[in-house]
């Protein structure tokens, strides 16, 4: 019988101890990572709750402290809040809501067909070698600051609308809608394109196997299958359009009146908040009315998130 080498036995024990220590270290690292991720997640959720509570507290003061009704705020066009703690002014914000709805709605109508067609072009028709180039162009458009879009609208679009309309100026609902459409277009294109790419390759091959052409495959397979993602892109684009302030304020005219037509100036919620919040007395009625507008935008964003969730869940059920 061969006697065991004491050195070999010692090395085996040392190796086992080392393996155990490595496993313990990995467990500690895993726990630390999980703890860090959990803390960050809780912090984000807590931050969102704090933002919601803060906006709710500041926004409802218009109704609880200054005793204005929700109907007056939403449906009246009489806007003359007092910039004082006494209150007693008028806070009808219908003009601002109508301006936001008009500009964002028209922007969506303009951007939607372009986003669908451009995303189909990049996803399905462009050769693979040049897809990265077109995607880079879309990303560049998405990264352009809003002030640039607003400045281009002010110096190019507004004079052009003035010239073709024959009016004293080109500040209008249409100018704001066109600027918004250009701003939300990159986001909508990217989301639509990702939806097309999520369509299984087997469905494409099956369509070709049945004798479909490229465009028939896109029309009958890609677009119907990706419709949930396309609708989500539209809702996200509309959500971003509602929250945009600077670019729209530069071209919409900031006239506190209902527009007579699409080439008439008006104003919107974000323009009023951005231009007046800094000069309003802290805690006054004017300030409270602006916070109520901010709360309205937050509620609108929550509605969009809810709609996106419904669209996504319905799409999963249909799949």
TISELO-548109 format. One line per 4 residues: number of its first residue (from 1); their letters; for each residue x negated, y negated, z negated of C-alpha. Coordinates in Angstrom, 3 decimals, always signed. Layout:
BEGIN
NUM	a	X Y Z  ... .
***
This chain:
BEGIN
1	xxxx	+0.000 +0.000 +0.000  -1.201 -3.450 +0.881  -1.465 -5.854 -2.006  +0.317 -9.207 -1.549 .
5	xxxx	-1.897 -12.183 -1.017  -1.223 -14.648 -3.874  -2.053 -17.570 -1.559  +0.554 -16.420 +0.964 .
9	xxxx	+3.234 -16.099 -1.714  +2.413 -19.586 -2.979  +2.698 -21.039 +0.525  +6.077 -19.356 +1.046 .
13	xxxx	+7.397 -20.785 -2.199  +6.034 -24.221 -1.316  +7.669 -24.012 +2.121  +11.038 -23.094 +0.613 .
17	xxxx	+10.782 -25.963 -1.868  +9.952 -28.343 +0.988  +12.989 -27.161 +2.976  +15.241 -27.629 -0.070 .
21	xxxx	+13.852 -31.133 -0.637  +14.439 -32.070 +3.027  +18.031 -30.844 +2.829  +18.578 -32.844 -0.355 .
25	xxxx	+17.092 -35.946 +1.270  +19.344 -35.492 +4.307  +22.377 -35.203 +2.027  +21.358 -38.380 +0.234 .
29	xxxx	+20.884 -40.188 +3.540  +24.253 -38.926 +4.797  +25.946 -40.098 +1.618  +24.259 -43.494 +1.877 .
33	xxxx	+25.292 -43.868 +5.524  +28.871 -42.801 +4.790  +28.992 -45.175 +1.850  +27.645 -48.058 +3.929 .
37	xxxx	+30.107 -47.419 +6.751  +32.975 -47.140 +4.267  +31.978 -50.418 +2.611  +31.804 -52.193 +5.954 .
41	xxxx	+35.182 -50.796 +6.987  +36.771 -51.851 +3.699  +35.154 -55.299 +4.023  +36.631 -55.789 +7.510 .
45	xxxx	+40.078 -54.684 +6.353  +39.790 -56.933 +3.316  +38.729 -59.863 +5.481  +41.747 -59.387 +7.756 .
49	xxxx	+44.045 -59.251 +4.722  +42.501 -62.436 +3.324  +42.888 -64.224 +6.674  +46.510 -63.115 +6.891 .
53	xxxx	+47.266 -64.266 +3.340  +45.477 -67.585 +3.858  +47.323 -68.344 +7.096  +50.624 -67.320 +5.546 .
57	xxxx	+49.998 -69.512 +2.478  +49.052 -72.573 +4.519  +51.635 -72.011 +7.251  +54.726 -71.556 +5.105 .
61	xxxx	+54.089 -74.777 +3.156  +55.875 -76.631 +5.941  +59.039 -74.734 +4.994  +58.610 -74.293 +1.240 .
65	xxxx	+57.021 -77.604 +0.251  +58.421 -79.979 +2.868  +61.719 -78.093 +3.325  +61.847 -77.956 +7.113 .
69	xxxx	+63.825 -75.172 +8.720  +62.444 -72.551 +11.066  +65.060 -73.521 +13.641  +63.859 -77.123 +13.641 .
73	xxxx	+60.254 -76.051 +14.000  +60.892 -73.656 +16.893  +63.716 -75.230 +18.851  +63.585 -78.990 +18.289 .
77	xxxx	+61.467 -81.299 +20.429  +61.394 -84.178 +17.922  +57.771 -84.333 +16.813  +56.923 -87.088 +14.333 .
81	xxxx	+55.454 -85.568 +11.151  +54.311 -87.942 +8.444  +50.616 -87.874 +7.712  +51.255 -88.085 +3.986 .
85	xxxx	+52.208 -85.977 +0.983  +55.756 -87.355 +0.881  +56.948 -85.708 +4.085  +60.272 -86.614 +5.649 .
89	xxxx	+59.054 -86.527 +9.259  +60.172 -84.411 +12.185  +58.277 -81.267 +13.129  +60.035 -79.943 +16.233 .
93	xxxx	+57.376 -77.957 +18.123  +59.416 -76.644 +21.046  +57.320 -78.611 +23.548  +54.147 -76.906 +22.352 .
97	xxxx	+55.696 -73.441 +22.490  +57.139 -74.009 +25.959  +53.781 -75.313 +27.208  +51.960 -72.252 +25.853 .
101	xxxx	+54.503 -69.808 +27.268  +54.536 -71.458 +30.699  +50.781 -71.707 +31.146  +50.082 -68.209 +29.817 .
105	xxxx	+52.930 -66.602 +31.741  +51.908 -68.160 +35.054  +48.269 -67.313 +34.383  +49.246 -63.670 +33.882 .
109	xxxx	+51.285 -63.647 +37.100  +48.283 -65.022 +38.986  +45.639 -62.825 +37.365  +47.544 -59.510 +37.373 .
113	xxxx	+47.466 -58.726 +41.121  +43.856 -59.893 +41.417  +42.770 -57.759 +38.461  +44.445 -54.659 +39.917 .
117	xxxx	+43.014 -55.074 +43.411  +39.505 -56.134 +42.368  +39.239 -53.315 +39.820  +40.390 -50.787 +42.446 .
121	xxxx	+37.798 -52.167 +44.837  +34.971 -51.839 +42.295  +36.060 -48.473 +40.919  +37.150 -46.624 +44.050 .
125	xxxx	+35.968 -48.350 +47.216  +32.521 -49.795 +46.513  +29.589 -47.421 +47.176  +27.943 -46.096 +44.038 .
129	xxxx	+24.717 -47.974 +44.772  +26.439 -51.376 +44.628  +28.933 -50.777 +41.805  +26.442 -51.978 +39.208 .
133	xxxx	+25.999 -55.257 +41.098  +29.733 -56.013 +41.206  +30.120 -54.993 +37.582  +27.332 -57.411 +36.684 .
137	xxxx	+29.189 -60.225 +38.446  +32.325 -59.485 +36.444  +30.336 -59.446 +33.192  +28.756 -62.791 +34.089 .
141	xxxx	+32.215 -64.297 +34.587  +33.314 -62.879 +31.234  +30.303 -64.436 +29.508  +30.767 -67.956 +30.876 .
145	xxxx	+31.682 -70.352 +28.000  +35.196 -71.745 +28.087  +33.855 -75.317 +28.239  +32.392 -74.506 +31.659 .
149	xxxx	+35.752 -73.324 +32.970  +37.403 -76.418 +31.547  +34.797 -78.731 +33.050  +35.120 -77.086 +36.469 .
153	xxxx	+38.889 -77.438 +36.238  +38.565 -81.080 +35.271  +36.130 -82.015 +38.052  +37.324 -79.735 +40.879 .
157	xxxx	+40.819 -78.381 +40.263  +42.502 -81.496 +38.835  +41.389 -83.811 +41.700  +42.415 -81.145 +44.241 .
161	xxxx	+45.902 -80.813 +42.727  +46.193 -84.595 +42.668  +45.343 -84.746 +46.362  +47.710 -82.028 +47.562 .
165	xxxx	+50.604 -83.110 +45.335  +50.333 -86.829 +46.009  +50.811 -87.622 +42.320  +48.890 -90.125 +40.186 .
169	xxxx	+46.929 -87.314 +38.532  +46.403 -83.568 +38.725  +46.752 -82.738 +35.037  +49.536 -80.179 +34.946 .
173	xxxx	+50.872 -76.805 +33.889  +49.508 -75.329 +37.106  +46.003 -76.619 +36.369  +46.069 -75.009 +32.922 .
177	xxxx	+47.465 -71.761 +34.329  +44.813 -71.519 +37.055  +41.989 -72.124 +34.574  +43.450 -69.526 +32.198 .
181	xxxx	+43.886 -67.022 +35.028  +40.215 -67.345 +35.938  +39.178 -66.954 +32.305  +41.204 -63.786 +31.580 .
185	xxxx	+40.469 -62.184 +34.951  +37.101 -60.572 +33.979  +38.582 -58.943 +30.870  +41.548 -57.586 +32.782 .
189	xxxx	+39.348 -56.305 +35.630  +37.066 -54.452 +33.225  +39.937 -52.807 +31.344  +41.759 -51.830 +34.542 .
193	xxxx	+38.565 -50.379 +35.992  +37.972 -48.308 +32.863  +41.527 -46.995 +33.129  +40.943 -45.860 +36.708 .
197	xxxx	+37.734 -44.096 +35.735  +39.563 -42.176 +33.006  +41.706 -40.420 +35.617  +40.486 -36.786 +35.813 .
201	xxxx	+38.437 -35.946 +38.893  +40.565 -32.840 +39.393  +43.585 -34.996 +40.206  +41.639 -36.875 +42.849 .
205	xxxx	+40.391 -33.658 +44.436  +43.896 -32.180 +44.347  +45.237 -35.194 +46.228  +42.514 -34.863 +48.870 .
209	xxxx	+43.242 -31.136 +49.068  +46.853 -31.913 +49.947  +45.691 -34.097 +52.810  +46.001 -37.527 +51.161 .
213	xxxx	+43.902 -40.396 +52.432  +41.801 -42.603 +50.150  +44.491 -45.252 +49.859  +47.256 -42.677 +49.366 .
217	xxxx	+45.225 -41.143 +46.553  +44.827 -44.565 +44.928  +48.523 -45.424 +45.317  +50.011 -42.076 +44.303 .
221	xxxx	+47.444 -40.758 +41.808  +45.152 -43.436 +40.362  +47.613 -46.273 +39.766  +50.469 -44.175 +38.286 .
225	xxxx	+48.110 -42.231 +36.020  +46.294 -45.345 +34.793  +49.399 -47.512 +34.323  +49.164 -47.381 +30.519 .
229	xxxx	+45.653 -48.811 +30.561  +46.674 -51.413 +33.146  +49.578 -52.615 +30.990  +47.219 -52.779 +28.019 .
233	xxxx	+44.853 -54.935 +30.072  +47.718 -57.301 +30.881  +48.726 -57.631 +27.228  +45.145 -58.258 +26.095 .
237	xxxx	+44.699 -60.837 +28.839  +47.887 -62.586 +27.769  +46.745 -62.483 +24.146  +43.460 -64.164 +25.025 .
241	xxxx	+45.274 -66.757 +27.123  +47.488 -67.723 +24.169  +44.464 -68.320 +21.963  +42.448 -70.387 +24.416 .
245	xxxx	+42.267 -74.068 +23.471  +39.378 -76.089 +24.870  +39.566 -75.285 +28.579  +43.340 -75.727 +28.731 .
249	xxxx	+43.248 -78.972 +26.738  +40.907 -80.461 +29.350  +43.289 -79.940 +32.275  +46.858 -79.677 +30.976 .
253	xxxx	+47.273 -83.401 +30.298  +48.236 -83.179 +26.579  +51.522 -84.989 +27.233  +54.118 -84.290 +24.538 .
257	xxxx	+57.028 -83.676 +26.906  +58.726 -80.770 +28.634  +57.289 -80.392 +32.148  +59.672 -81.259 +34.974 .
261	xxxx	+57.873 -78.789 +37.248  +54.614 -76.856 +37.484  +52.707 -79.954 +38.617  +53.783 -82.016 +35.606 .
265	xxxx	+51.568 -82.459 +32.526  +52.485 -81.042 +29.130  +50.713 -79.708 +26.055  +50.484 -76.436 +24.144 .
269	xxxx	+49.907 -75.037 +20.671  +46.153 -74.583 +20.786  +45.538 -78.035 +22.273  +47.540 -79.693 +19.495 .
273	xxxx	+45.757 -77.749 +16.756  +42.298 -78.380 +18.186  +42.804 -82.112 +18.752  +44.826 -83.083 +15.656 .
277	xxxx	+43.722 -80.790 +12.808  +40.541 -82.733 +12.073  +42.357 -86.049 +11.664  +45.376 -84.858 +9.691 .
281	xxxx	+45.490 -85.533 +5.963  +44.634 -82.419 +3.951  +47.803 -81.031 +2.370  +50.040 -83.536 +4.146 .
285	xxxx	+53.098 -82.794 +6.244  +51.209 -83.244 +9.510  +48.537 -80.832 +8.337  +51.182 -78.330 +7.218 .
289	xxxx	+52.885 -78.494 +10.621  +49.603 -77.714 +12.370  +48.987 -74.791 +10.004  +52.470 -73.526 +10.839 .
293	xxxx	+51.449 -73.590 +14.523  +48.308 -71.612 +13.663  +50.419 -69.082 +11.773  +52.684 -68.810 +14.826 .
297	xxxx	+49.709 -67.976 +17.033  +48.589 -65.358 +14.530  +52.050 -63.768 +14.521  +52.046 -63.769 +18.329 .
301	xxxx	+48.686 -61.977 +18.275  +50.083 -59.371 +15.884  +53.013 -58.845 +18.242  +50.577 -58.251 +21.102 .
305	xxxx	+48.641 -55.730 +18.996  +51.896 -53.946 +18.177  +52.845 -53.851 +21.865  +49.437 -52.421 +22.795 .
309	xxxx	+49.830 -49.738 +20.140  +53.260 -48.819 +21.452  +51.995 -48.668 +25.032  +49.058 -46.486 +23.991 .
313	xxxx	+51.193 -44.090 +21.945  +53.742 -43.803 +24.743  +50.941 -43.091 +27.209  +49.569 -40.314 +24.979 .
317	xxx	+53.035 -38.779 +24.650  +53.523 -38.852 +28.413  +50.132 -37.223 +28.936 .
***
